[in-house]
Amino acid sequence: MVPLLSPIVNIAQKLILERFSPAAVLINSKHEVLYFSGPTDEFLVRPQGVPTLNLPEMVREGLRSGLRMALREAANSDRTTASINMQMRHDTDCVPVQVTITPTSGGDLGELFLVVFCYTQQPALIANDQNTDWSLVHQLEEELDATRNDLRNTTDCFEAANESLKASNEEIISINEELRALNEELESSKEELQSLNEELTVANQQLETKLSELKISNVDLANFLDSSDIATICLDKLFCIKWFTPAAQKQFNLVISDIGRLISDFTQTFGDENLIGAAEMALARQAVALYEFQTRNKHWYIRRVLPYKNRNDQISGVIVTYTDITESHLIIEVMRREISELYERRVHECTDKLHALFSALAMAEERERRTLAQHLHDDLGQMLAVIKLKVTGLEKLKIPSSLPKALHECITVIDQTNQKLHAMVFHLNPPLLYETGLVPALGCITEEMRQNYKLNIRIDDEGGLKPMDPAVNATLFRVIQELLINIAKHARVENATVTLARDDQASKLIVTVSDAGVGFDPNALPTVRRDSGFGLFSVRERLGFLGGDVTIHSHPGQGTSVILRVPLLRDENIDSKLKQGGGQ
């Protein structure tokens, strides 16, 4: 199989370039070597010291001056190839060398130059003795030619400078003539200035008088600002500081070098972060803006921002004043605290009096209930007992056959009336409530509710003593009784639960009356009831006056739970309260 042509071509080109290409380097406009090609070691050497890629410093002895001249000519030419023959010192011999320089464009790299070195005659063909003298002489002649060219260039530069000097001399002569004409004009102006000087002298005297008056005014103003406790800062339209008073310098630690700085650099130090917005509003509305704030050092200030007008009655900035009202604010705070304490004290006193009054009213109500119940039991009960005895005695007599039935019905009605009378007496004055406590009295309620309302009540009691104020004990019993009657009438259930427990500190009794009935919306309840009973609003008021509270949890279709919290007596208050008729 015949091998591919492209690798063969690349190998052939590489061998030909290595074997036959001349020594060449590619340099930029700064004479820095960018690429080496061919046997450049025969013409270039590495100088001692700091490494360098500068081509004139790397060529062998004899080529440096000629190469510099050739590079300069190539740079000044219009991209034409330049060649120069020189003598290069090679070991002990001088060898003729031709240097060819071809300029080319390097794109982003700028102007590039290809420098090619080649021997015009091989070093071995030159005799050591004869050729050495000829080479030195030829080299010296070429160096002399180069020196002549440098001198010629220098002479041309001097001639050009001389022509420039001649032109400058002519310009100086024309300027001198113009100055002479100006001098004449100045002489005439001098006379006018003398007359103006006399007028200015008079005006100066008047200005000195005004200046002295202005100094007096400035001194008065400075004394006023020094003695004022109001910190004042003047800002321009860009909100840079124009000036400030000593009070502002003292309160906000300003220095003279701060003039010209933006006021926003100091707003955090002032504690007035809304200053820029207030200044913009004052400039837009041309109105005064007031603001009260407290700084980080606990000082209170009233900040006042108003437009600042110049002599032409034009707004050129704003004036910001800070008035320290810390002392007044402290006085107001003390007065507020005293008023608050006085109000709380009055409220506490009124609350105590109200609690005492309501407790007395509750006890008075219980006493009236006891009296009424006793009268019903002693008077009406006795009368019913006597009537029953009389009617029962009539049954033993010989009476017509139609009367026994009527007498039996009378006895039945008397028994029913007697039962209702006992129920009324129990409602008015449950004896177990005052004799044994709240829990046994609630047990009697369960039996009554089962008989009268077909409502089964379960009482969960954690046990333990529950000493309460007599008024609290009686009111709590009435409230629980009313809640159970409400369940029997409205909840549409057959079961209810009453739970009694003390809180963690044993300072309050928590009673929960709950059912799984139809529920209701607590927010839709009326504040007062038109029928008999307490009503939930009245329950809150009654327990609130006695130091308790009521919480209602209910939702339509999800049952109801009413939580009652009432205070328990402390150990030191139990004996005195129980003597007044308190419950367990």
ABEGO torsion letter per residue (X at the ends): XBBBAAAAAAAAAAAAAAAABBBBBBBBAAGBBABBBEBAAAABBBBBEBBBABAAAABBBGAAAAAAAAAAAAAABBGBBBBBBBBBBBEABBBBBBBBBBBBBAEAAEBBBBBBBBBABBAAABBAAAAAAAAAAAAAAAAAAAAAAAAAAAAAAAAAAAAAAAAAAAAAAAAAAAAAAAAAAAAAAAAAAAAAAAAAAAAAAAAAAAAAAAAAAAAAAAAAAAABABBBBBBBAAGBBABBBAAAAAAAGBBAAABGBBAAAAAAAAGBAAAAAAAAAAAAAGBBBBBBBBBAAGBBBBBBBBBBBBAAGBBAEBBBBBBBAAAAAAAAAAAAAAAAAAAAAAAAAAAAAAAAAAAAAAAAAAAAAAAAAAAAAAAAAAAAAAAAAAAAAAAABBBBAAAAAAAAAAAAAAAAAAAAAAAAAAAABBAAAAAAEAAAAAAAAAAAAAAAAGBBBBBBBAEEBBBBBAAAAAAAAAAAAAAAAAAAAAAGBABBBBBBBBBAAGABBBBBBBBABAEBBAAABBABBABBEAEAAAAAAAAAAAGBBBBBBBBBGAEBBBBBBBBBBBAAAAAAAAAAGBBX
